Amino acid sequence: MEGCITPYGKRKLSDSTRRAIYDTLLEINAAGKLTHGSYKKVAGMFKCHWKTVSRVWHRGHDSLRQGSAVADKHSAADIERAVRAVPLLARQTMRTMAAQSGYSKTTLVHHMDEEKTLKPKASHSKPYLTDANKRCRMEHA
């Protein structure tokens, strides 16, 4: 409840005031419906117009109905733990590591860029073809 500039109070409400209005309306709320006169009562408490209170209420409800636009962030420790739990042979490609760890390839790549603790390299080398294997493969080519 800030100082008055207009007969109803400040021209713009702060975020904390909007939140307080919404919380007050939630307390008055009875089974999802506001009682008659509740906008006017809350408007008197916060020295603003009843239409402003109505707008705050409807915007809050619309926001809840739409859900969160931001996905939950994965913590670096959880990603590290999941990757270290993957067997070494399944860590050879990003695709298998992503499938085994339960995180998407994009999440793993972003984590590698940001944290620099995981490095995209193989820890064991593949054996070269022996001379006998080379000759055998050349016969079929």
C-alpha positions as CSV (number, residue, x, y, z in Angstrom):
1,M,0.0,0.0,0.0
2,E,2.1,2.8,-1.4
3,G,1.5,6.6,-1.5
4,C,-1.4,8.0,-3.5
5,I,-0.9,9.7,-6.8
6,T,-4.4,9.1,-8.1
7,P,-7.6,8.9,-6.0
8,Y,-7.1,5.1,-6.0
9,G,-3.4,5.0,-5.2
10,K,-0.3,4.5,-7.2
11,R,-0.7,4.4,-11.0
12,K,1.4,1.2,-11.4
13,L,1.4,-1.6,-8.8
14,S,4.7,-3.2,-7.8
15,D,5.2,-7.0,-8.2
16,S,5.0,-7.5,-4.5
17,T,1.7,-5.6,-4.3
18,R,0.3,-7.6,-7.2
19,R,1.4,-10.8,-5.4
20,A,-0.2,-9.6,-2.2
21,I,-3.5,-8.9,-4.0
22,Y,-3.5,-12.3,-5.6
23,D,-2.7,-14.0,-2.2
24,T,-5.6,-12.0,-0.6
25,L,-8.0,-13.1,-3.3
26,L,-6.8,-16.7,-2.8
27,E,-7.7,-16.5,0.9
28,I,-11.2,-15.1,0.0
29,N,-11.6,-17.7,-2.7
30,A,-14.3,-20.4,-2.0
31,A,-14.1,-23.5,-4.1
32,G,-12.6,-21.8,-7.1
33,K,-15.2,-18.9,-7.0
34,L,-14.8,-15.5,-5.6
35,T,-17.7,-14.2,-3.5
36,H,-19.7,-11.2,-4.6
37,G,-18.0,-7.9,-3.7
38,S,-14.5,-9.5,-3.1
39,Y,-12.9,-7.4,-5.9
40,K,-14.2,-4.2,-4.3
41,K,-13.2,-5.2,-0.8
42,V,-9.6,-6.1,-1.9
43,A,-9.4,-2.9,-4.0
44,G,-10.3,-0.9,-0.9
45,M,-7.5,-2.6,1.1
46,F,-4.9,-1.9,-1.5
47,K,-6.2,1.5,-2.6
48,C,-6.6,0.6,-6.3
49,H,-9.5,0.2,-8.7
50,W,-11.6,-3.0,-8.6
51,K,-10.9,-3.5,-12.3
52,T,-7.1,-3.6,-11.5
53,V,-7.8,-6.3,-8.9
54,S,-9.9,-8.2,-11.4
55,R,-7.1,-8.0,-13.9
56,V,-4.5,-9.3,-11.4
57,W,-6.8,-12.2,-10.6
58,H,-7.4,-13.2,-14.2
59,R,-3.8,-12.9,-15.2
60,G,-2.8,-15.1,-12.3
61,H,-5.3,-17.7,-13.3
62,D,-4.3,-17.6,-16.9
63,S,-0.6,-18.0,-15.9
64,L,-1.5,-21.1,-13.8
65,R,-3.6,-22.5,-16.6
66,Q,-0.8,-22.2,-19.2
67,G,1.8,-23.8,-16.9
68,S,5.4,-23.1,-16.7
69,A,7.2,-22.0,-19.8
70,V,10.6,-22.9,-18.4
71,A,11.6,-26.5,-18.1
72,D,13.2,-27.7,-14.9
73,K,16.9,-27.3,-15.0
74,H,19.1,-30.3,-14.6
75,S,21.8,-29.9,-11.9
76,A,25.4,-30.5,-13.0
77,A,25.8,-33.0,-10.2
78,D,22.9,-35.1,-11.4
79,I,24.2,-35.2,-14.9
80,E,27.7,-36.1,-13.7
81,R,26.3,-38.9,-11.6
82,A,24.2,-40.3,-14.4
83,V,27.0,-40.2,-16.9
84,R,29.5,-41.9,-14.5
85,A,26.9,-44.6,-13.9
86,V,26.9,-45.5,-17.6
87,P,29.3,-48.4,-18.4
88,L,32.4,-47.4,-20.3
89,L,31.4,-49.2,-23.6
90,A,28.1,-47.4,-23.6
91,R,29.9,-44.0,-23.3
92,Q,31.6,-44.3,-26.7
93,T,29.0,-42.3,-28.6
94,M,26.8,-39.5,-27.6
95,R,23.8,-41.4,-28.7
96,T,24.4,-44.4,-26.5
97,M,25.5,-42.3,-23.6
98,A,22.3,-40.2,-23.8
99,A,20.2,-43.3,-24.0
100,Q,21.9,-45.0,-21.1
101,S,22.0,-41.9,-18.8
102,G,18.4,-40.7,-19.4
103,Y,19.4,-37.2,-20.6
104,S,19.1,-35.9,-24.1
105,K,22.2,-35.4,-26.3
106,T,21.6,-31.7,-26.3
107,T,21.6,-31.6,-22.5
108,L,24.9,-33.5,-22.4
109,V,26.6,-31.3,-25.0
110,H,25.5,-28.2,-23.2
111,H,26.8,-29.6,-19.9
112,M,30.1,-30.5,-21.5
113,D,30.4,-26.9,-22.9
114,E,29.5,-25.2,-19.6
115,E,31.2,-27.4,-17.0
116,K,34.3,-28.7,-18.8
117,T,34.5,-31.7,-16.5
118,L,33.3,-34.2,-19.1
119,K,35.3,-34.4,-22.2
120,P,34.1,-35.9,-25.5
121,K,36.8,-38.5,-26.1
122,A,37.1,-42.3,-26.0
123,S,39.2,-43.7,-23.2
124,H,40.2,-46.9,-25.0
125,S,41.6,-47.3,-28.5
126,K,40.2,-49.6,-31.1
127,P,42.7,-52.2,-32.4
128,Y,44.2,-51.7,-35.8
129,L,43.7,-54.4,-38.5
130,T,46.5,-56.9,-38.6
131,D,48.2,-57.8,-41.9
132,A,46.2,-61.0,-42.1
133,N,42.9,-59.1,-41.6
134,K,43.8,-56.5,-44.2
135,R,44.6,-59.3,-46.8
136,C,41.3,-61.0,-45.9
137,R,39.3,-57.8,-46.4
138,M,41.0,-57.0,-49.7
139,E,40.0,-60.4,-51.0
140,H,36.3,-59.5,-50.6
141,A,36.6,-56.0,-52.0
